[in-house]
Amino acid sequence: MPLDKAAVIAQELHLAIPGVTTAINLLKEGNTVPFIARYRKEQTGGLTDENLRHLEERLVYLEGLEDRKKTVFKSLKEQNIEDPDLYEKIENSLLLSEVEDLYRPYKPKKITRAVKARKAGLTPLRDFFLADRTGRLKEEAAKYITEEYGSAEACIQGAMDIVAEEISDNPNYRTFIKNIAYKRGIVKTTKTKDADSDVYDNYADYSRPILSLKGYNVLAINRGVKRKCLNRKLLLPDEEILSHILSLSFSRNSPYSEWNRRTAEDSYERLIRPSIENEVFSDLMDKASTEAIEEFKVSLRATLLYPPLRGQKVMGFDPGFAHGCKLAFIDENGSVLGTYVLNNPFMNERSAQAAKAKLRELILRYGTYVVALGNGHASRESESLLRQLKKEEGMDGLQIVIVSESGASIYSATELAQKEFPQYEPNIRSAISIARRLEDPLAELVKIPPMSIGVGQYQYDIDEKRLSEALKGVVEDAVNYVGVNLNSASAALLSYVSGINGKIASSIVSYREKHGPILSRSALKDVPYLGPKSFENCAGFLRIPESEEFLDNTAVHPESYPIARKIMQRFAIHSADSDRSALMRLSEDEKSALAVEFSVGKETLCDILAEIVKPSRDPRKEMKTAALRDDIKDIKDLKVGEILEGTIRNVTGFGFFVDLGIEINGLVHVTEIRNGRVEDPHSYGKPGDIVKVKVKAVDLDKKRISLSMKGIKQD
């Protein structure tokens, strides 16, 4: 009987079965998560993009589980295994590990000690050993002596090897031991002799019950083991487990208690324990990876949706000592107006004066009174220079914004960057990227691999494919949440729009270059490779300000244009300037009545109304920046006890990393976020938030800054 995946997923995610069933069908028909979440709310019962991502992930897992079960059933039938109870247990299992445990006794084995013993004909001796009450095992074993098993003792050991493997293959024992491991197991780590890093000092002599182990502990330990800096062991109540195996595997009145114990110990220590230990650590790693991915997703979404700076020219300032400061000047639309390299501005007072004079000249020439200053090496020195310039006549309007430059250098060396800016060196491309990520963070950050944006924890220890798929979903949801200007978006940005892949995105850009701006959503159908299904999925997320059709610059889907036009006609809305106050005053009952009249779901109707009231609105908030101290340029300038303002750059399970405007971010540990227990740091802050912190400790040798938010009133 096939697995009812919809019912299983609905139960696991606490969702309604009809909505889950519909969502699964919509996904299989080629619809994307953003499209279903936005335009199929009535059919799915209002499932969000987050619901749908989790649903999609579980669906892939269950389909893989179903495929594995088919393989297992085929193998069992080929071996003529007829055990209805076994088949039923496998059929009802929802865990791949459980299926493997049930299949283990029947799985074709490599040449093991037990396999060799069976081939030598020692199975009857195994039967005698388990059933005999006379104590004549050695006499019986002498009958089985062969060239390979040249003594009675060797034959007895062979029979014991068969029993040991049978004990190991028993799924009930494995389930019992795993349950004990998760409830009472202790993870112990020690530092290796060859470890040359102090990074793992916290785990040099570490012991913690599995029940209290945090995901970031598991990830840190796993990294230390992989780098051969840590040894790891799982401590279990071994004697209790052995007693359990002995009581169920051997008869109480057996005359072979010593052999019984030796066999149970061999099975446990040689076959079961190493396997269970690997499975437990693997399960812990899977759970920790899931937590880390979820944390990464939350932080990435907040970073991508950081408010843009609208309608202003910007100077991108990529600071540096050895190779100078790279400058890029861009207009309101991100086009490059000019570039410059400011060499040796920090040598002495004379060089600083020359640098300020050149900066003044360039700012006046390009009209870039907003500076996006990268937060890397020489950032504070550069900021000091700019603040001195700000005091000069005519420069008081200069606005300096510290911008995270994570990933800018990676982007600058990519094929995409080379194609975008073939005339510039990589260091200049970095300055352009820094400037653009202030004007529109989302549009620029989509060009960088999500793992390089500077959020998340231990991302390089997590399964790359799994993490990549999860983060791709976050970027897709963020892009489609905001919407994309069809005629100005890059191919990189377009490729994240619902229904548009890399090939179609490149085709759209090529079509624009050849034919000029696309002036309507319907004209999209002329773009090569963009078929009906792609159009259905993408149309509502693309904005066309140049279109004569008012609705083409809203999130109203073309399939709903007839209803939108009826609403606009009813309320005399003919243009972007028409009065919309009547729409804004509609009560819930009036909206319900309109939904019935126009034969449309109320959720869809409300979405249409919202778009007509505020067309082409950007859901991102206004940009805010931290007030950084001019006198703090380096970790050495920090003083314990002083209160500073900074920007949260990353949120992890163990706290916030806060940018104070120096090269090293400080850590607000989870225990320092507030008075009282904090279960999830994400509930108290996200990347981009401005926070006030107290300097708790400064370690100059390890370059670590400990911060606290306890007792500090936040704005």
N, C-alpha and C positions, 0 to 999 in steps of 0.2 A: 504493500500500500504506500503510495507516494507521500512524502512528508508535506503536511499542510503548512507551508512556509508562512503564509499570511497570518494564520492563527498563532504560530510560534512567535513571530515578530511582534504582533499586536500585544501578546502577553508580556514579552520581555520589555518592550518599550512603553507599556501602559497606554496603548492607543486602541482606537475602535477598529475592529476587524474589517468592516466595509470600506473605511477610508484607506486602510493598509492594502487591501485587495485592489482597490482602484489605482492606488499609487504604483503598485507593482506592475499592473497592466499598462499604465501610462509610460513607465520607464521602459518596459519591453517594446513599446511601440515607437521608441526613439525620442521621447520627450525628455527634456533636461530638468534637473532639479529646480533651477530658478524659474523656469517656465511653469512647472506644475505648482510651485509654491505661490506664484503671483497670479496665475490666470486659471487655475483649476481648483480654487479653494472650496467651492461648493461640492465638487465631486469627491474630494479627499477629506472633507470635514475640517478644513482649515489647517492641514499639516504645514508646518513651517519648513524653511530650508534646512534647519538643523534636524528636525524630525526626519526629513527625507534623506539627509546624508547618512544618519544612523541606520535608517531602514535599508538604504542601498548597501551599506557595509555588511549588515547582517544577512542580507539576501545573497550576497556573494559568498559569504562564509557557509551558509546553509546549502547553497548549490554545490559548493566544493565538498561539503560533508555528504551530500546525496550521491555525488559521483564516487566518493571513496567507498560508501556502503555498497554500491553496485559492484565495484571491483572485489570487495570482500565476499559478497554473496556468490559471485561467480567462482572465486577460489574455493569456497566451502563446498559448492556443488560439484566441482571437479574432483574434490577429495572424497566425495560421497558422504559428507557429514550431514546426517539427518538429526537435527536437534532443534525441535520447535521452540523450546525455551530460549536457546541461544539466538536463533533468528529473531525472535520477538524483542529480546533485549537490545540487539543491534539496531533493529528497526526503530525502536522507541528512543534511542540515544540521541542527545542533542549536542554532544561533545565529541570532537574528533579523538581526543585522548582516551575517552571511554570506549569508543569503537575499537581503537588499537589494543587496549587492554583485553577486551573480549576476544579479539581475533588472535592474540599472541600465541595461545597454545596450538593454533592451526596454521600459523604463518610458516611458510617454507623456511627452514632454518639452514644456516651455514653449518660447516662441520664443527660441532661443539663436542665437548666431552660426552654428553648424554647421547648425541647422535652416534658417535663411535661405539659406545657401549651397546646401543640397540643393534647396530649393524653386526656386532660381535655375538649377538644372541643372548644378551644378559637380561632381557626383559623378564623371563620367568624367574630369575634369581631375585629381581626387584619385587616380584609378586610374593615370593616365598618370604623375603625379609619383612614385608609389611604384614603378612598373615601369620607367620610362625610364632608359636608360644613355647617351643621346646628348647630353644637356645642352640640348635644345631646348625647355625648359619655357615660356620667354617667348613663343616663336612659337606653341606650342600654346595657351597661355592667351589669346592675342589672338582666338582663334576664339570665346571665351565672353563677350566684352564685351557688356554690356547697359546699360540706363539705370541699374540699381541698382549694377552692378559696371562702372564706366566706364573701367577701364584693365586692362592685362594684370597689373600688380602687384596690383590689387584682386582680380582673379580668382584669382591664385595665393594671396593671403591667405585668400580664401574656401575654397579647397581645403585649405589648411593648418588652417583652423578645423575642418573635418570630421575631419581626421586627429587633431588635438588632442583632440577630444571622444571619438574612438574609443579613443585611448590612455587617456583618463581613465576610460572605461567598462570597461576591461579589468580584471576582478577579480584577475587574477594580479599585476598591478602593485600594486594596492592591498594585497593580502595581503603582498607583499614589503616594501612601505614600512611597513606597520603592524608587521611583525616587527622591522624595524630600529628603529622608534620605541620599541617596548617594551624592546628589548635595549640600545639605545645612545642613545636620545633624552634630551635634557636640558631640564628646565623652568626657564625664567628669568623672574624678575619684577622690576619696578622700580616705585617709588612714583610716582604721578601728581603733577603740579604742584599740582593743586587739592585734594589730600588734606589734610584738616584734622585727622586723627586720628593719634596716635602708636601706635595699636593695631597697626599693620602695619609698625612699624619693623624687625621681624625679617625682613620680606620686601622691604625697600626696595631692596636690591641682592642678590638671592637667586638662586642657581643650584644645581640638584641633579639628578643622573641619575634618570630615572623608576624605575629598579630600586631605588633607596634612598629613594624618596619615601614618607613615611608617610601614612596616611589623614587624620590631623588636619592635615598640611601641605596636602593637596589641598583640604580643606574650608575652611581658613583663606584660602588663595589664592582659591578660588572666591568666598568672601564678599567679599574685598577687591576683586575684579574687578566683582562685582555692585554694590558701593557706590562704584565708580569711584575707589577709592583705590589700586588696583594695575593695572599693565599686565602681561599674561602672554604668553609666547611659547614655542613648542616649537622647540628647536634640533635639527636633523637633519644628517647628512652629505649635504648637497644634491648635491655634485659626484658622489659615488659613486652616488646614486640616479639622477641624470641619465645617467650613463654606462650604467647598467643599462637604462634606457628606450631610449636610443639604439641600443644593441647588439641589442636584440630587436625594435625597431620599424622599423628602416631597414636596407637592404642596405649592406654594407661598401663595395661598389664604386659606390655611388650618386654621381652628379656634383653632388648638391645638399647637401653637408655643412653649409653655412651655414644653408640653409633647414631642414634636418633638426634642427639644434640649436635654432634659433629656435622650431620647432614643439614640440619636447620641453620646452623651457623654459616656453613658454606653457602647455602642457598641465599641467605640474607646478605652476608658480607660480599660475596663474589658476584651475585646475579641481581638481587633485588635492590639493595641499598644504593649502589652507584647509579642504577637506572632511575630510582625514585628521586635521588638527589638532583640528577640532571633535569628530571621533569619538573620538580618543585622550583628549581632556579629558573627554568624556562618559563613556567607559569608566572612566577614573580616578575620576570622580565617583561612578559607580555602585558601584565597588568600595569607595571610601571611605565611601559611604553605607551599604553593607551592613555594613562593619566598625563604623561608628558605631551603627547600629541594634542590632547584636549586643551592643555594649558597653552601650548604653542598656537593653537587655532584661535583662542580668545585674544592672545596678545597680538597675533598677526592681523586679525580683523581690526582691532583698535588702531594699530599702526597704519594700516591701509586706509582707514576711514578718518585719519587725522585731518582736521579742517584745512582746506586750501586757502591760499592768499589770493584773492580775486582782483583782477583788473589793475595790477601794478607791475612795473618793470623791476627786475631783480638782478643784483650782482651775485653770482656764485663765487664764493671765496674758499678755495681749497688750500688750507695753510700748510706750511712746511719750512724747514730750515735749509737743508742741504740743496734742495732743488728749487727753492723759492716758493712764493705763494702764487698759485694758479688762479686767474680770474676769468670769469665768463659773464657777459652781459646779455640778458635776454629780455625780449619785449613781453607784453601782457599775454601773448599766445604761446610763449616758449621758444620763439624763433631767436637765433643767435644774432646779436647786434655787433658783437666784437669780442675779442679775447686779449689777454695780456698776462705776462709772467713778471711778478714783482720780485726781483732778485735781491737777496741779502738785506731785507728791511730791518733786521734786528742786530746788526753788527755794532752800531754805535749811534750816538745822537744824530750825527750827520746823515747816516743812511736812513734813519727813521724819518727825518725831516724830508728827505728826498722822496721816500715812499709815500708820505702823507700828501706831498705836492702832486705826485703822479696820480694817487687815488682821487684827489679832488678834481683833477683835470678829467679823468675818465668818468667819474660820477656825473659831472656837469655835461660832458659830451653825450652820454647815453641816457641821462635822466634816471639812473638807477639809485634811488634813495633808500631802497630796502636791500639789506645785505644778508644773504644766506651763508652763514659761516660754519664750515665743517668743524666737527668736535674732536678732530684727531690731533696729531702732534703739532705743536705751535699754535693751537687754537686760542689759548688765553693771551699769548703775546700779540697775536693778530687782533684779538678783541680790544686789547689795551690801545693798540695803534689806532683802531677805528674810533674808539671812544675819545681819544685825544683829538682826532680829526673832527668829531662831532661838536667839539667845543669852539671850533673856528667859525668865523662869520659865514653865514649862508649854509652851514652844514648841520644846523641844529635839528633839521627834520630827518636826519639819518636814523634809520631803524635797523638795529642789529639783532638778528635771530639766529640762535645756535641750532644747527641742524645735524642730526645723526648722519654720518657719512658711511655707515655700514653698507658694504656691497658696492659702493660707487666705483672703487678700483676694479672690482670684478666685472661690473658692467662695461667699464671703459675698454676692456680688452676683448669683449665679445664680438662675434660676427655682426650682431645687430648694431652695436655702437659704431663699428667700422663702416657699416652700410649707411647709418644715419649721418655720421660725421667723418667722411673719408679724408677731409682736408685737415683734421686736427690730430694732435698727438694724444695718447691715452690719458695723460695727466690733465689736459685741457678738457677732455670729455668728462672726466670726474667732476670738474668745476661746473660744467653744464648740468650734469646730473644733480649736483647739490642744489643749484639754483632752481631747477625744474621741480625737485621734490618739495620745495617750499610753495611754489605756485600751485601744483597739483600733485600731492604725494601719491595718490592712487595711480595716476597715469604714468608716473615715473617708476614707482616701485615694482610694477608688474613686469618690468624689463629685467629684474634681478631675480635669480633663483630664490624662492621663499626662505630657504635655509640660511641664506647669506644676508638677510635683512637686519639681523641683530637682535632677534627675539628668540624665546624658547630656551630649553636647557638640554644638554646632552644629545642634541639632535644628530650628531654623527655616530651615536651608539644605537640608534633606533633603526629598524629595518627601513632601508632607503626607499623602497617601492611603496611601502605602507605609508610612510611619512609624506612622500611626494604626492600620493593620491589625495591624502587628507588635506594638505595645504593647498593643492590645486583647487579643491572644492571651496576652500575659504576665499581664495582670490576670485574665483568665479562668482560666488555669492556677493562679495563686496562690490565687484565691478557692476553686476546686474542690479544691485540695490541702488547704486548711484545713477546708473544709466551712462551711455556713451554718446558723445557727439560724433555722428557718422562721418562727417567730412574733415574732422581735425584729428581723429584718433589714429594712433600708430597701429601697425599690424600687430605688435605685441599686445596692446590693449584690446584690440578687436578680437584677438584669438581667445579671450576669456569671456566674450559675450555668448550668452546662451545660443546654442545651435551653430556657432561659428568655430571652425577649427583653423589650424595654421594655414592650410591651403586656401580656404575661403577668405581668410583675413588678408593674405597677400593678394588675392584676386581683387578684393575690394579696393585696396590701395592702388593697384595697377590700373583698375578701371577709372578711379578718380584722376590719376595722372594723365590718362589718355583722353577722357571725356569731360573732365572738370567735375565740380561738385555734383553729388547725387541730390536731386532736388525734391524727392518724395520717397516715401517708404515703398510705394508700388514700383518705383523705378529700380529698387533693389533686385527685383526679379530678373532684370537684364544682366546682372553680374554673373559671369561664368562660374560654374560649380555650386552656385547657391540655389538649391532646389526648393520645392514646396515645403518640405519638412523643416529645412533650415530656416526658411522665411517665417514659418509659423512660430518657431522657437525664438528667433532673434528680434523680430520686428518691434515688439513692444519695448525693448530695452535700448533701442537706437533713437537718438534725438536728431532732428533735422531742423535747425533754426531757420534755414533758408527756404523751407517748404511753404507753399501758399496754403497748404492744409494745416490749420491751427493745431489739430490733434497729432500731427506728425512730430511735434516737439513736446509731447507729453508721454506718460507711461500707459496711456490708453492703447490697448491692442487693436489693430485694424479690424479684427472680428467684432469688436464692440463699437465701432464707429457709428453704425446706424442708431444705436441706443444713445450714444453720447450726443449725436446731432439732435435727436428728439428732445433731450434734456436742455440743450442749448437753445433750441427753438422755443421750448416751453417757457424758459426764463429769460428770453430775449438777450442772449449772449452771442454777439456776432464777431467779436474780436478780443484781443488780449486786454483791451482797455474797458470792456463792458463791465457794468456793475454786477457784482457777484454776491451782494449782501443777502439776497433772498435765498440763495443756495446755502449760505452759511447759517441761516436761521432755521433750516429744516429740522423738524423733530424726528425722533426715531420712528414714530408711527407714520409720519409723512414719507420717510424714506422707505419703510416697509410697503406702503401703498404704491409708491412709484415702482418698486421692484416687481410687484404683482402686475401692475399696469403694463410694464415694458417686458414682462416675461424674462426676467433676469434675476439671478441670485442677489440677495441683499449685500453680501460681501463685495461682489463685483460692482454693484451699483455704487456702494460707498467709495470704492477705489476710483471709479470714474468721476464721481462728484469731487473728490479730493484733488484730482488732477485738473479739473476744470476751474476749481477755485484758485489753486496755486500751480499753474502750468510750469513745467520745466524747473521745478524747485530742486535745489540740492539739499539732500537730507543731512549733510554734514554741518556741524556747528561752526561758530566763528572761531578763528584761531586765537590762542592765548600763548604767551611766552613767559618763562620764568625770569624773575629779576635777579640777575647774577651779580655777585660782589666783584667790584673792580680790582680789589686788592688780593683776590685769590686766583692765582694762575697755575698753581702746582700743588701736589699733595702736601708738600712741606709747608704751605701757607695755612693749612687747616689747623684749628685749635679746638681741642676737646671742650665741649660744652657750648660752643657757639651755635646759633640757629641760622640756617641758610635755606634758600629756596632753590628747588631743582625740578627737573622733569623726569618722570618715570620713563625709562627706556625699555625695561623688560620686567615681566612678572613671572615668577616661577613658584613652584610649590613651597619653597622655603623663604620667599620674600620678594621685595622690590629691588631692582637695580636703578639707582637714581643718578642722573647726570647733573653734576654741580658746575659744569662748564670747564672741567679739567679733563685730562686724558683718561683718567681712571674713574669708573662709576662706583659709587658707594652702595653698600648693601644694607637695606632695612630688613633685618631678619624677621621671620614670621612672628617671633615672640616680642618684637619691638614695634609692631604696627599699631597696636592699641593696648590699653589695659584690659586684660581678659583674653580668653582663648580665641584664636583665629583659625577656623577650619580651612577656609579657602581665601588666600590673599587676593584673588580676582574680585572678591566681593568688596574690597576696600580701595582698589585702584587699578588703572589700566595704562598701557603705554600712551604717553602724551599728556597725562595728568600733571598738573603743577602741584607740588607738595612742599610743605615746610618740614625740615628735618633738623635734628640736633646731632652734632658730631659726638659719637660715643667713644670711638677709639680710632687711632691711626697707626698702622704698622708700616713704617717706611721700608723695612727690609723686604717684606712680602708684597708691598704695594697694595695693601688692603685698607679700605675705609669702612668702619662700622657706624651705621646711623640709627637714629631712633625717631619715631613719630609719637611716642607716648606722651600724653599730657600737652601736646601742642595743638592749638586750635587751627584747623584747616579752613581755608576760604571755601 
